[in-house]
Every structure is written in C-alpha cells, then in structure tokens.
Amino acid sequence: MESYREPMSPRCRRVVIVGGGMAGTRLAQQLAAHAVGVGAVGVGAGSVEVTIIGEEPHPAYNRVLLAEVLAGRYAPEIIALPAPAAGVRRLSGVQVVRIDRATAEVVCDDGRRVPYDALVLATGSNPVLPPLRGLFEPDGQDLPDGVHAFRTMDDCLALGAAVRPGARAVVIGGGLLGVSAARALAQRGAQVVLAQQSEHLMERQLDPGASGVLRRHMAALGVEVHTECRVRGLRTRATDAGRFVKAVELADGYALEADLVVLACGVRPRVGLARAAGVEVARGIVIDDELRTSDPRVFAIGDCAEHAGVVYGLAGAAQEQADVLAGLLSPTPPLPEPMGLRPLDPHGDSAPDPALGNRFVGNRSAEGAPPSGSWGRNGWAQTGHRAAPGNETPPRDTDAAPRYHGTRTLTRLTLTSASGPLDLAAFGNPTPAPGDDVIHLADATRNTYRKVVVRGDRLLGGILLGDLGTVGALARTWESDEPLPATPLLHLLTNDGGS
C-alpha cells in the first residue's frame, strides 16, 4: 500500500489510542518517555496529549501470563503493567463504537466524542468461536454455562472460579494457547482432555517429532491428548437456572463428559471499527512501514494490524510497532528510559536477558512480586525479538525516520510436572528445502529434541525441547540475522551453543 509522508505538526498533538491492552499501553509509555524532554505529557508546546480508551475495566495487564493466573501461580495484580505517566488520560470500561473521520473524533458508547489529531487502533483480536452444534441457542448470544473462551482477564477469572479438583475439563484446540490452558487446569487438579483437530500439537511451531515429546510430557502432567480429533458439537442440559454443558460430542459420535469446556481455537483480528470507517482491511488492518493505514491520520499496531501481509499476533511484535510509532508521533527524542516505564517483560527478569541478547528491560509490578519472565519457570510466553536489521529506531537528529520492517519471532514455553520442567523454543521455518543443512539430535530417555535448519551461513529455523542451554547463542544469532560462527554445525546444539 502507499506510504504516506505527511509531516508531523509542531503544535500539541492529540493522540487517541483505541485499545488499553499491551500494545496501546506500550505506546502510551513510550510517548510519555518522549514527552519527558518537553515537560509533562499534555503540557507545553510540542507535547503530546495522550488518551487511551479501553473496554476492559481492569488495569492493563500482561496477557502472556494469563495462564499463570489460571494455574494459581500469580494473583491478577502481579501481571498488571506499570501505568503510563500521570498526564496520560485513560478511559477504562469504555467502548469506542464509531470513528468519525470527517470530524476526526471517536464516538464512545457513553455518548462522549473524543477528538484526535492522530488515531491509533490497538483493538487486538477476538477468540474464534467454532461453529459447533449446541454452542449457541437459536438466535442466542450467550455461551452455555461451563463453556469459556480464554482471551481476557475476565475469561481467566471466570474459568478460575469454575474449576475445582476433579472437574472434567475439555480443551478444544491444541495450539500454544490450548496447551497452556490445559497445563494450567491440570495444575488446579482438573481431569483434562485436550482435543486437537490436526495431526499433532502446536502444529504452527513444532514438527511431528517435537510434538511427540510434548505429548508425552502433557501425559505426565495428567492431560489426556486426542489428535486428529474433530469436535462436532456440545451436549447441554437446560434447567431453570440456565443452560449447562454436559459433554463434548466428537465427529465419530463419541462423547467426552465435561463440566468445563475451554475454546482455544485461535484468534481473529478485531477490524470492525476500521472497516465501518472505510479504512482498508484484509485479514487485519492494513498498515505500511510507518504503521499508517489508508487514512493518513489513522495508525494501527498489535494483533489487529497487518503489515506486509502478516498478522503477527505476538507481544514482541506489538511492542516493536509501538516503539516505532512513538518515534513517529513524538516531537522530541526520549530521554534514557527509567526502569518504571517498561511493562512486565515477557522476555525475562529485571535486567536484559543474556540468553536473548535483547534490549528490553523488565520490571516487577509490585515490591517483591515475581518478574514476568517465562524465560525462567513462569509457564508460557509467546514473544517477538528485535525486528529484522534496519528496524531499530534511529536518532531523531538524523534525516532518517523510524520504520517498521517486520519482526523475527521466537516462541517459548515452559511446562512443569512432577518429573521436572520441559522447556520449548521454536523460531523461523524448521522445514528444510533442498540444499539446506539440518542438524537433528533426539534423546527419548532424556526427553530432549533439537533441530535446526541452516541455509548457507544463516539460521533458517529451529525447534528445541528439553534442556535449553543452547537457546542463548541461537536466539542471539536468529534475532539479529547474523552469520553463524565458524564452528562445526553440530556445536550449535551443544550446551554452550557453539560459543
């Protein structure tokens, strides 16, 4: 799509962010950091007035760690993101129902109209509700009691309140979210069945061999896994108190009795506002390298955005997009970032993680609270690393403006059981083409699986399960797209990563 080059106005800009999640909060934090150089946010010539409008009544939180709340490891307040600067206006529990592009205003469900100079859509995504028989009553909107999506804090709290030891839970969907939800429910004492339609678990990240290792570990957690298992519908019972789920019916007619059903069937970008306003939409809201949509005053970041045909749906990509956009919308460069400005970092502890070579800084949300580092033992994280070379935000005193060129992603998951933890990392494309080199080590006795694909002197992709002492050097090489070290390829899978 066309890349707009409209110059930023030197006057005070009103930036309205629709969406109070990780992407929108990150942008507000970064805009606040830029504004430190000119006084408080919203004060003084050249400053930026920032308004965040979020549907959820809760403070912004790290969605990556919802499974840890469900598992009972963290209280909800532990995963709250640090609030932006005091000058940032936040409207919580408010829904934007319309964008009035003619007047440059958004219209809220409470009747107020909020004007903007720059509008940022960070509306995220919705869980996919599969077309299952019995999921909705005719012309109904409500799910049966006991059936839950797993996307928001409210979803998490409702599911946590419903689960009890011995409850029969069926998780529909064996991707990253489904595996994480099944693990969390098993840790709460539920009898969990995981139903996956495809041939193996986490098919977007793992090959069949790695999935087999994961499946054995899930069994050790007490999770019963069914692959190539198509769900046809739900069986419910009606009472005076409502409609309750009682079983999940499979395509072969077999029924899995259920007190709880979790729908983990993927997500879909929320594009309704943009589409209704006439902004270009494909799978997501189409953006260029400046995060602009087809309307030069409207931007999009995070799960709702589609860049170069890709909808990332990853926390790391959302953070990188927010950082680039902050550089474009801010009239001044940021000062060195205080520790309190970063959100809970899905990468690791309160210092840059040497295993990743990343530039992010994590925080504790409260004194003594554990960090949000799934790079330790905090469950699962789906994260993005630094974007491809050239995506770093250049200094503002140069002629070059920030640009977003995509994100190189790495998925990490940690599962714990009585037999110990299982670490998983997957990145890039692990399917080799003719001429690629493949290094593959598997040890069933140690429950480890390691595979990397190399093309020339570059990593193409990899899957690592088990003891991940190798992930540090590999992650640094992958995220920076650097040439591999001049050592035998087998050393890539040794505990020191060839370093």
HELIX and SHEET records of a PDB file:
HELIX    1   1 MET A   22  ALA A   35  1                                  14    
HELIX    2   2 VAL A   36  VAL A   38  5                                   3    
HELIX    3   3 ARG A   63  LEU A   65  5                                   3    
HELIX    4   4 LEU A   66  LEU A   70  1                                   5    
HELIX    5   5 PRO A   76  ILE A   79  5                                   4    
HELIX    6   6 MET A  153  ALA A  162  1                                  10    
HELIX    7   7 LEU A  176  GLN A  187  1                                  12    
HELIX    8   8 PRO A  208  ALA A  220  1                                  13    
HELIX    9   9 GLY A  272  ALA A  276  1                                   5    
HELIX   10  10 GLY A  302  CYS A  304  5                                   3    
HELIX   11  11 ALA A  315  LEU A  329  1                                  15    
HELIX   12  12 MET A  339  LEU A  341  5                                   3    
HELIX   13  13 VAL A  471  SER A  480  1                                  10    
HELIX   14  14 LEU A  489  LEU A  493  5                                   5    
SHEET    1   A 5 ARG A  89  SER A  92  0                                        
SHEET    2   A 5 VAL A  48  GLY A  54  1                                        
SHEET    3   A 5 ARG A  13  VAL A  18  1                                        
SHEET    4   A 5 ALA A 118  LEU A 121  1                                        
SHEET    5   A 5 VAL A 298  ALA A 300  1                                        
SHEET    1   B 3 VAL A  96  ASP A 100  0                                        
SHEET    2   B 3 GLU A 105  CYS A 108 -1                                        
SHEET    3   B 3 ARG A 113  PRO A 115 -1                                        
SHEET    1   C 2 SER A 125  PRO A 127  0                                        
SHEET    2   C 2 VAL A 267  PRO A 269 -1                                        
SHEET    1   D 5 VAL A 147  ALA A 149  0                                        
SHEET    2   D 5 LEU A 260  LEU A 263  1                                        
SHEET    3   D 5 ARG A 168  ILE A 172  1                                        
SHEET    4   D 5 GLN A 191  ALA A 195  1                                        
SHEET    5   D 5 VAL A 223  HIS A 226  1                                        
SHEET    1   E 3 VAL A 231  THR A 239  0                                        
SHEET    2   E 3 GLY A 242  LEU A 250 -1                                        
SHEET    3   E 3 ALA A 255  GLU A 257 -1                                        
SHEET    1   F 2 ILE A 285  ILE A 287  0                                        
SHEET    2   F 2 ALA A 305  HIS A 307  1                                        
SHEET    1   G 6 TRP A 380  ALA A 387  0                                        
SHEET    2   G 6 THR A 407  LEU A 415 -1                                        
SHEET    3   G 6 LEU A 422  GLY A 428 -1                                        
SHEET    4   G 6 ARG A 458  GLY A 466 -1                                        
SHEET    5   G 6 THR A 448  ARG A 455 -1                                        
SHEET    6   G 6 ASP A 437  ASP A 443 -1                                        
END                                                                             
